[in-house]
Amino acid sequence: MGSRAFLTKSGIDAWRRENQGDEWRAQTKTAVFLAIDGKALGIAAVADPIKETTRQTAKQLLFWSSYFLSLTHCMT
């Protein structure tokens, strides 16, 4: 399981499914290629759309990460 490039490096031909992967990537989805026993079996799409709370969560993460960095700096 992985990107088409990863499967290719592993000696697995996943090119036949690349058109579907391109279509999903154009929709901001991540294409994950699936293989078993050295043969490409399928492709899946993974998506995590931005939620209404994303902006506030990002602000909180930024605040707390700078807070902890400040504390760490003071303790060293």
N, C-alpha and C positions, 0 to 999 in steps of 0.2 A: 504494500500500500504506500503510495507516495505520488510525487509528481511524475509526469511523463519522462522528464530528464533522468530522474532517479531510476525508473524502470529500465530505461535505455542503458544506463550505466551497468545495470544488473543483467544485461543481456536479454531483456524482455522487449519485444516489439509491441508498442502500444500506439503506433501512428494511426491505425484505423480509427481510433476513438478521439483523435486530436481535434477534429471539427467540432464535436460536442464540447470538448474542453474549451475551445476558443469562444464558442457561443456563451457558455456559462461565465467565462472570465469577463466577457463584454458586459455582463449583467452584474459585475462586481462579486461574483461567487468564486470560491476556490474549487478548482477541479482536482479530485483525488482519484488516481488510477488504481485499480485493484487487480491483483494477480495471484495465482496459486500454482505451485509447481512449475514456475517458469513460463506460464502462459497468461496473457492479459485476459481478464474475464469481464471487466466492466469499468465503469466510471461513476463517481458520485459527486454531487455538488454540496458544498458547505457554505452557508451564509450566516452572517451575524449582523442584521440591520441595526443602524444607529437608532437608539431609543430616545424618548423625550428626556430621560434623566441623565443622558450621557454627558452633557455639558457640565452639570452640577457635580457629577461624580468625578470628572476630570479635574475640576477646580479643587475638590476636596483632596484628591490624590496629590496634586501639586503642592497644596498647603502642607499636608502631613509629611510628604517626602522632604520638603525643605525644613520642616520642623525637626525631623529625625536626623537630618544631615547636620543641622546646627547643634543638636544635642551631642551627636557623635564627635563633632569637631571640638566642642567644649570639654569632652571627657578625655581627649587624647593629649 
